[in-house]
Amino acid sequence: MHTINAHAKVNIFLKITGHKEGYHTLLSRFMRVEHLYDTLTFVPQECDTFTIEGCEGVPRDSNTIYKAYKALNAHTGDLDILEFFYHHKVVVTKRIPSQAGLGGGSSDAAAFMRLVNEVCRLGLDTDRLSEIGSTIGADLPFFIHNYPSANVSGFGEVVEPFDEAPLPLELYTPPVGCDTAEVYRHFKSHFLADIRMSSFIGWESIPSKEILEKIHDPDLLNDLYPAARISCPELETYAKPGWFFSGSGSTFFRPLPTVL
């Protein structure tokens, strides 16, 4: 068997920088959550078709892992991938909640690509894997590079490591999911015209601990939070002082009190 962990992430800050070619561009600090991860295992089994277990309720064709499998096949044409998954199934132990702003689906797909690259000896370097991953989702390049902390920009494809250890974090995911595409639509309709690049100049060079100490308003740190509240009004009932908002939601996070 072959196993890999797929960690969650939070966005210490997430600022939208523009919109072009139908997609939003951003500048964000992604940070790995050390204590929360899914586990992917390639388990020996004879399979007539690509088989995923552990992602109940997600159709195979919609699963990011399956999309990663298809993308690797398309980009490499390596028959060893097809052969391997005739003799192995993918078993996912899910711990990261869905629609929570923690990147679970993207992290799963990225971990899958990294492990396939290793076990099938594809010889793809990280930049090439990241390029392939970016065709599946904007968060994949961060997870493929596997940095503890990084500044992410462009459409998500520019990933630059930031030299800091991940903060010990407390997470709270309310019983509501936020649809990422819908949150971005609300941002474009209500907030895109008001973005001010000057308001976050230099943030990419400030340590995450310092950013969270100095800026207490989650609306200022995450441009998607106001749009998420339009998409999911019930978020208002779960928001608490001192907590920040990750990605398009719905998870709130804060550094453990001993950190700040």
C-alpha positions in Angstrom: 0.0 0.0 0.0 1.0 3.6 -0.6 -0.2 6.4 1.7 -0.1 10.2 1.8 -1.7 12.9 4.0 -3.5 15.8 2.4 -3.5 18.7 4.8 -6.1 21.5 5.1 -5.2 25.1 4.7 -6.5 28.5 6.0 -6.1 31.9 4.3 -4.5 34.2 6.8 -5.6 37.0 4.4 -7.3 36.9 1.0 -7.5 40.0 -1.2 -9.0 40.1 -4.6 -6.8 42.0 -7.0 -8.9 42.0 -10.2 -10.9 40.0 -12.6 -9.9 38.9 -16.1 -10.6 36.1 -18.5 -13.7 35.1 -16.5 -11.8 34.5 -13.2 -10.7 36.6 -10.2 -7.1 37.2 -9.4 -5.9 37.3 -5.8 -3.2 37.8 -3.3 -3.4 35.5 -0.3 -1.3 33.9 2.5 -2.0 30.2 2.5 -1.1 28.3 5.7 -1.1 24.6 6.2 -3.2 23.3 9.1 -0.9 20.7 10.7 -3.5 18.9 12.8 -6.2 18.4 10.1 -5.7 16.2 7.1 -7.3 13.6 4.9 -5.4 10.4 4.1 -5.2 8.8 0.7 -4.1 5.2 0.3 -3.6 3.2 -2.8 -4.9 -0.3 -1.8 -4.1 -3.3 -4.0 -7.3 -4.6 -5.7 -8.3 -5.7 -9.2 -10.4 -2.9 -10.6 -12.3 -2.7 -13.9 -12.3 1.1 -13.7 -10.8 3.8 -11.7 -12.2 3.3 -8.2 -12.4 5.8 -5.3 -13.8 4.9 -1.9 -14.5 7.2 1.0 -16.0 10.2 -0.8 -19.6 9.3 -0.4 -22.1 11.7 -2.0 -19.5 12.9 -4.6 -20.0 11.4 -8.1 -16.8 10.0 -9.4 -16.7 12.3 -12.4 -17.0 15.3 -10.1 -14.4 14.2 -7.7 -11.2 16.3 -7.8 -9.1 13.1 -7.4 -10.7 11.6 -10.6 -10.1 14.9 -12.4 -6.4 14.8 -11.3 -6.2 11.2 -12.6 -7.6 12.3 -16.0 -5.3 15.3 -16.1 -2.2 13.2 -15.4 -3.2 10.7 -18.1 -3.9 13.5 -20.6 -0.6 15.4 -20.0 1.7 12.4 -19.7 0.1 9.7 -21.8 1.9 7.3 -19.4 0.3 3.8 -19.6 1.9 2.9 -16.2 -0.8 5.1 -14.6 -3.6 3.2 -16.3 -2.0 -0.1 -15.4 -1.4 0.8 -11.8 -5.1 1.7 -11.2 -6.3 -1.5 -12.7 -4.6 -3.1 -9.7 -5.2 -0.5 -7.0 -8.1 1.5 -5.7 -8.0 4.9 -4.0 -9.3 4.9 -0.4 -9.8 8.3 1.1 -10.1 8.8 4.9 -12.0 12.1 5.0 -11.5 14.5 8.0 -11.6 17.9 6.2 -15.2 19.1 5.9 -16.5 20.1 2.5 -17.5 23.6 1.5 -15.6 24.9 4.5 -12.8 27.1 3.0 -10.2 24.6 4.0 -9.3 23.3 0.5 -10.0 19.6 1.2 -10.9 18.6 -2.3 -8.0 20.4 -3.8 -5.6 19.0 -1.2 -6.8 15.5 -1.9 -6.2 16.0 -5.7 -2.8 17.5 -5.1 -1.7 14.7 -2.8 -3.0 12.1 -5.3 -0.9 13.7 -8.0 2.2 13.8 -5.8 1.8 10.2 -4.8 1.1 9.0 -8.4 4.2 10.9 -9.6 6.2 8.9 -7.0 4.8 5.4 -7.3 4.5 5.4 -11.1 7.9 7.1 -11.5 6.6 9.8 -13.8 9.6 12.1 -13.2 7.5 15.3 -13.2 9.1 18.2 -11.3 7.0 20.2 -8.9 6.5 23.1 -11.3 5.2 20.8 -14.0 2.9 19.0 -11.6 1.7 22.4 -10.4 1.0 23.5 -13.9 -1.1 20.4 -14.5 -2.9 20.9 -11.2 -3.8 24.4 -12.0 -6.1 23.1 -14.8 -8.2 21.4 -12.1 -8.5 24.1 -9.4 -6.9 27.4 -8.2 -5.8 25.9 -4.9 -3.9 22.9 -6.2 -0.6 24.6 -6.9 -0.2 25.5 -3.2 -0.9 22.0 -2.1 1.4 20.5 -4.8 4.3 22.7 -3.7 3.5 21.6 -0.1 4.9 24.6 1.6 3.9 25.2 5.2 3.2 28.8 4.4 3.2 30.7 1.1 2.0 33.8 -0.7 -0.3 32.8 -3.5 -1.2 35.2 -6.4 -2.4 35.5 -9.9 -5.2 32.9 -10.5 -3.5 30.7 -7.8 -0.7 29.5 -10.0 2.0 31.8 -8.5 3.1 30.2 -5.2 6.0 31.7 -3.3 7.1 30.1 0.0 7.0 32.4 3.1 9.6 31.6 5.7 7.5 30.9 8.9 6.2 27.9 10.8 2.5 27.2 10.6 0.7 28.7 13.6 -1.1 26.4 16.0 -4.7 27.0 15.0 -8.2 26.4 16.4 -10.8 25.8 13.8 -14.6 26.1 14.0 -16.7 24.9 11.0 -20.4 25.7 11.5 -23.0 23.3 10.1 -23.4 25.3 6.9 -21.5 24.9 3.6 -20.6 27.8 1.3 -20.6 27.3 -2.5 -17.3 28.8 -3.7 -18.6 29.8 -7.2 -21.6 31.5 -5.7 -19.5 33.4 -3.2 -17.3 34.7 -6.0 -20.4 35.7 -8.0 -21.6 37.8 -5.1 -18.2 39.3 -4.7 -18.1 40.3 -8.4 -21.7 41.8 -8.2 -21.3 43.7 -4.9 -17.7 44.4 -4.2 -15.4 44.0 -7.2 -15.8 47.7 -8.2 -14.6 48.8 -4.7 -11.3 47.0 -4.4 -8.4 49.2 -3.4 -5.0 47.7 -4.1 -3.3 50.4 -1.9 -5.0 49.0 1.2 -2.9 45.9 1.4 0.5 46.9 -0.1 3.3 45.0 1.6 1.1 42.4 3.3 3.0 39.6 1.5 6.1 40.4 3.5 4.5 40.5 7.0 4.5 37.4 9.1 1.1 35.8 9.6 1.3 36.2 13.4 1.9 39.9 13.1 -0.9 40.4 10.6 -3.5 38.7 12.9 -2.2 40.7 15.8 -2.6 44.0 14.0 -5.8 43.5 12.0 -8.7 42.3 14.0 -11.5 42.8 11.4 -12.1 39.6 9.5 -13.8 41.7 6.7 -10.5 43.5 6.1 -8.4 40.3 6.0 -10.7 38.3 3.7 -12.5 40.0 0.8 -14.7 37.0 0.4 -16.2 37.1 3.9 -18.8 39.8 3.1 -19.8 38.0 -0.1 -20.0 34.7 1.9 -22.5 36.3 4.3 -24.7 37.3 1.4 -24.5 33.7 0.0 -25.0 32.1 3.5 -26.8 34.6 5.8 -26.7 32.1 8.6 -23.0 32.7 9.0 -23.8 35.8 11.0 -25.2 33.6 13.8 -21.9 31.7 14.1 -19.4 34.6 13.9 -17.6 35.3 17.1 -15.2 38.1 18.1 -11.5 37.2 17.6 -12.2 34.7 14.9 -11.1 35.0 11.3 -12.7 33.6 8.1 -10.9 31.2 5.7 -11.3 31.3 1.9 -14.9 31.3 0.7 -16.0 29.7 4.0 -17.5 28.4 6.1 -14.7 27.8 8.6 -13.6 30.3 11.2 -10.2 30.1 12.7 -8.0 31.7 15.3 -4.5 31.2 16.6 -4.4 29.4 19.9 -4.3 31.9 22.8 -0.7 31.0 23.7 0.5 32.2 20.3 -0.8 35.8 20.4 
